[in-house]
Amino acid sequence: MPDVIMPRLSDTMEEGELSRWMKQVGDEIHKGDVLAEIETDKATMDLEAFDNGVLEQLLVVAGTLVPIGAPVARIGDGSNIVTDGATPAAPVATAAPVATTAPVATTAPAADAAAPAALPAASAPAPVAVAPTAPTAPTAPEAPAATPTPTGELRTSPLARKIGREHGIDLHTIAGTGPQGRITRTDVDTAILAQASAASVPEPVAAAAAPTAVSADSVTVPVSRIRAVTARRLTESQAVPHFFLTSVVNVERLVAFRTDVNASLETVGSKVSLNDLFVRACAVVLRAHPEVNASWGDGVILRHNHVNVGVAVATDDGLLVPVVADADQKSLAAIATETRALAGLARTGSLSLAQMSGGTFTISNLGMFGIDSFTAVLNPPEAGILAIGAATEVPQVRDGQLVSVPMVKITLTVDHRVLDGAVAAAFLRDLTQLLEEPLRIVL
């Protein structure tokens, strides 16, 4: 019987929580069927079947944290069906009596000193620190019953830990509803809602303790998952030793070249943007400078065989970076079509994890907002990111005549662990020259 194993769904994944089975023992399975949902540190993904047959056994229950490569189910011809491993309902509803949770009073403020929900824990009625108010009363006993693992080992999924950390939730104050008391994403979401509900109730004591947290002049804005992940990754980026190099590019010929290209593509209904030209130019120069197409990897430098250029896209929920894979091998028209499609998927929240993974270099363009120049923060683990400003008319003397020339400032942010100044400067020099001689971009 072929085993269904926990796959690696992202480059940072080490384990995943099998959050829900979509098929049950005895079901007929076809290749490509979704067997289960898996929560990783980045997103919730589908576990698909790679074989046809009958689902004969479930080896783990829903809510179990499973390391990569471990078997989770078996598919066979239906002759060895085992129902013992089927997902039983987790009997966590019988929580322990609502014990006095003294640790809440000491640990909750540490999570977020300004969090309104943490303040009641320091006062007399400690058990209501993260408990929902009347609208969600059934979950109230669960939040204080924070001793599912008296040994100190917190049983929780990586996604639940991440969400809890991002919202300042002390997971020790939550009673998990998963198998063996495991804290799931749903439990953390419930605690977040409880915290928001507690914050909405006017309490004079809380107002006196932290007037800024309940000030009428402030509005609490929930953070989207995308923005929370962006915040975490950019915080990690600040630990990287950065340096910055800026060059000014004469884009007069580049703009004219784009006009000619778009005229030739008009018959096929395609269009090339200046950003597409930058993507293609960066890919060409990265191919010539493999030392820049690299990343830092736990004490070693990883030089990548593929040139995958990420393009930062602003969405209502936060910043996303879809990746144009093998951009050095694609034509300008193909890059234009792909970037347009990826940007559309990003803005509708339809990007897959694969379309956001594997980048080796990133471009961030704020020129359309009229920003002359800026420095971009590295997108870990990549060693470089290029910030592109707006085209600005600059006076120049040409053949004794004063003329106006469009110039663009580009700033390269570099991981100093991977690249030294001279190497990065050579890359930026060659990129500048290529942009000023745009016919070479398509060669």
N, C-alpha and C positions, 0 to 999 in steps of 0.2 A: 504494500500500500504506500503510495507516495505521501510524504509528509508535507503539510503546508507550514512554512516557516515564517518567522517574523522577519520581514525584509528591511533593508536600510532605505529609508525614504527621504533622507536628507544627508548632507555631508557632515552635519554635527550630531546626528542621531546615534545614540548608543543603546537605547532601549525604547520601547513604546508601550503604551497602555492599550490593551485590546478592550475598547470601551463598550462595544456592542456587537453581538453576533447578528448578521443579517440572514443567515441560513441556519437550519437546525438539522440534527442527526436524521438521516433518512431522506433528506432532500436530494433530488437529482441535480448535479452540478455540471455546468458547461464552462468551457474555457472562457475567461473574461468576466464571469459572474462575480459580483461583489459578495464576498463571504462575511466581511466584518468591517467595522470602522476602527481605525487606530489613531490614537492621540500621540503626537510627538511633541518635541519642545517648540515646534514652529506652527503646526496646524493639525487639523483632523483629516486623515487621508483614508482612502478605500483600500482594502486588502482584496486583491482579485485572484481568482483561481487560474492556475496554469495547466490544469488537467481536467478532462471529462470524467464523470463517474458519479458515485454516490457518496455523500458526506457520511462517513461511518463513525467518526468519533471526534468530539471536541476535547482537546487536551487541556485547555485552560478555561476558566470561567470569565465572564465579562467583568472588567475592572481590574484584571491582573496585569501587573507590570512585567513585560517579557523582554529579555535581552535579544539583540539581533542574532538571527540564525537559529533560535530555539523553535522547536515544532509547536504549533498551536492547534493543528487539526490533522485528520487523515482522510484521504479520499480513496475509495476503492471501488470494487464492483458491486458492493452491497451485501456481500456474504459474511462480513465480519462487523456488523453494526454493534457498537457499544454505546449504551445510553448512560452509563455511570458518569461520564465526563460532561454530560449536558449541563448547560448553565443553570444552576439552581438560583432561586431568589435569595438575595443576601439578607440574612436575618438580623439586620442591624437596628430594626425598629425598636427592639427591646433594649433601649439604652439604659445604662445604669441610672440609679436614682440621681436626681439633680443635686449632685454633691457640690459643696462649696468649692469653687474653683479659684483658690487663692492665687495660682500662677497667673491668672488673667490680669490681676491688678498689677503684677510686676512686669509681665511681658508685653501686654498690649501697648503701653505708651512707647516701648522701644521700637515697635514697628513703625509708628508714625506719630510723633508727638503732637501734630496738629490735627490728626484725624478725629472728627467729632465722635465717631463710634467708640474710640478708645477712652474718652473722658469718663463715661459712666462707670467704667471698670475701676477707677480710682476712688469712686464714691461708695456709699453703702451698698446699693443693690448691684453688686458685682456681676451676678449671672446674666444681666441683660446687656452686657457689653456689646455682643455682636448678635443678639437674638432679634428676630423680626418683631415688629410691633403688631398690633391687632390684626391688620389685613392678612398676615401670614403666620398666625399664631401656631399652627401645627408644627412649624419647624423650630419654634422657640426653645424647646428642651434640648434640641440637638446641638445647638451652638455651645452651651456651657459644658456639655458632657464631653470634656476634652481629654479623656483618658483612655482611648482605645488601645494605646500602646504604652503601658506603664513603664516599660523598660527604657523609654526615651527614644526609641527608634520610630520615626514618623513614617507611616505607611501612606504614600501618596504618589500620584502620577507626576511625571516631569512637567506636564502642561499645567496641572493644578498648582504645583510649587511655583512655577513661573508667574501665573496669574495672581496668586496670592502675594508674591513678592512685589509685583508691580502695583498692587492696590493697597499695600501696607496691611495685609491680613495676616495675623498670627495663626498659623495652621494648627497650633496646639490647642486653640480654643474651639476647634471644629470637630464634631463627631462625624467620622466618615460613614457613608452609607454603602460603600463598596464591600467586596468580600473581605472578611477578617478586619473590618473597620477601616479599610483603605479610603482615604479622602480623594474624591473624584472632582473633576472640573465642575460638575453640577453643585457639589457641596460648597465649593469656593464661590461660585456665582451666587448661591443663596446667601452666603455670608456677606458678599458685596452688596446685595440688595438690602440685607438687614442693616448694614452700616449706613446705606443711603437713607433708609427709612428712619433710623435713629437720628440721623442728622437733620431730617425734616421736622422733627418734633421739637417745639420750643422748650428748652429746659434752662431755667435761670442759672442753675449751677454751672452747666456747660458754658453758657454765655459768659459767665464771670471768669471762668478758668481760661478760656481761649477766645477772646472777643473777635480776633481776626478770622477764626474759622467759621463763625456764624454771622459775620458782619453782613448787613443788608447791602453793602457796597460790593460784595463778592458773590460770584456765581460759580458753583462747582460744575465743571464740565467733565463728563465721563470720558475716559481715554479709550479709544478704539484699540483692538488687538494689534492692528498694523502700526499705530503710533507707539504703542507700548514696546513692540519688538524693535522698532526703529530706535527708540530711546535706549533700550538695552544695548543694542549693537553699537550705537554711537558713543555710549559711555565706555564700552570696551575699547573703542577706537582711541579714546583719549589716553589710554595707557601706552599707545604706540608712539615712539619718537618720530614726530613729523618734521619735515622742512618743506619750504615752498619756493617755487621758481616761477617767475612771470615773464612772459614775452608778449610783444605787440605785433600783430599780424596785419599786413596790408591785404585786405580781402577784396580789393577792387576787381582783380581778375577772377577771384573765386565767385563773386556775385554774378559777373558776366558769364562765367562758365555754367553756373546754375541756370541762368536764363536760356542759354543755348540747349542745355540738356532737357529742360522742361518743354522747350519748343519741339524737340525731336520725340519726346514721349507723349505729346498731346494726343497723337492718333490712337495710342493704346490706353488712354485714360489714366496714366500714371503721373506722379509728380514727385520731385526731389526737393527736400528742404536743405537749408544750410546745415542743420544738425546732422542730416544723413551724410553730407560731405565730410563732416568732422568724424563721424563714426568710421567711414571708409578710410579716411586719412590716418586716423589713429591705428586702425587695424594693419594698414600697410607698414607703418613705421614700427609698430610692435613686432611685426614679423622680422624686420631688419634689426631690432633690438630685443632679442629674447631675454636679456637680463632684466628688462622692465616688465615683461610678461611673466611675472613671478609673484610669489607670496612667501611669507615667513611660516615655517612649519615646525614648531617645537624644536628649535635649535638647529634647523637646517633650512636652506633656501630651496624652494620648489619652483623650478622653471617649467612652465606648462607647454605642452605640445600643441595645444589648440588656442587660438586667439578668439576669446569670447568677450565681446564688449557689452557692458551693461549701460543702459540709458535711464537716468533718473527721471521718473514720471511723478508729478504731483497729483494726488487724488484728494477727494474730500476727507478720506479717513487717514491720510498720511502719505509718506513717501514710499514708492515702490520702485524697484530696479529690475525690470525685465531684461533678459540677456539675448543679444544677437550672437548665436553660436557660430564659430568659424567665420567671423566677419571678413577675414582676409581672403577667404575663398569665394565670397559672394560678390556679385556685380552690384553696382550702385543702385540699379533699379530694384534688384532683389532686396537690398538693405532697406530701401525706401518703403517697399511694400510691407516688409516684416516689422519695421519699427512702428508704422502706422497701425498695423494689426495689434501689436503688443501693447501699444499705448491705449488703444480702445478696450482691450481686455482688462488692463490695469484699472481704468476708470470705472469699469462696471463690476470690478471685483471678481473677474473670471479667470485670472491668471492661475496656471497650475504651478505646483512647486518646482517642476522641471524647468519651466520657463523663467524662473527666478534664481536658478541655481547654476553653479559652474562658471560664474563670471571671473575673468582674469584682469579686467581693467574697466573703469567706469567713467562715463561722461555726464557732467551736470551742467545744463545750459539755462541761465537766467536772463539771457539777452532779450527775450521777448517781453520781460518786465521792465526793460530800460535800465538794468543794472550794468554799470560800466565794468566792474570787476569784483571778484570775491574769491575767497578761499574755501574749498570744499573739504569736508571731513572724510577721511579714508573709509572705504567700505570693506571691513575685514572679511577675509584675510588678504585682500588684494594689496599690492605694493604701491599702486598709483591711482589717482583720480584727477581728471582734467575739468577745471571750472572755466566756462566760456561766458564772456560778457557780451554786451550789446555792441553792434557796429556803430562807431561814432565818427562823424566827419571831422577830419583833422587837416588843417592847412599845411600844404607843402609847396616848396619851390621846385618846379619842373621846367627845365629849358628856359629858365629866366622868368617863368610865369608862376603866379600864385594859384594853386589849384587845391580843390578839396578832395581828400582821399578817405575812404571808409577804412577804419582801423578797428581791430578787435583785440582786447586783452585776454590772454589765456593764462591761467595759473595752474601749475602742476603741483599737487600735494603728493609727497613721497614718504614711504616708510624707510627711515634711515637705517633700519636693521638689514634691509634688502639692498638698497641702492646708496651709493655715495653721490656727492654733489656733482662731480664731473660726469659721471655716467648718466645721471638724470638730465643734466644740462645738454649733453649730446643728443639725447632723445628729443628734448624740447626744441633744440635748434633744427634738427632734421624735420620735425613736424611742422615748424614754422615755414621752412623752405618749401615743403610739399604743398602746404596750403596756399602759398604765394605762386606756385607753379602747378595749378590744379589739373592740368592734363595728365600729370604723372599719377594722379589718384586712381585713374581707371586702368592703368597699365598693370 
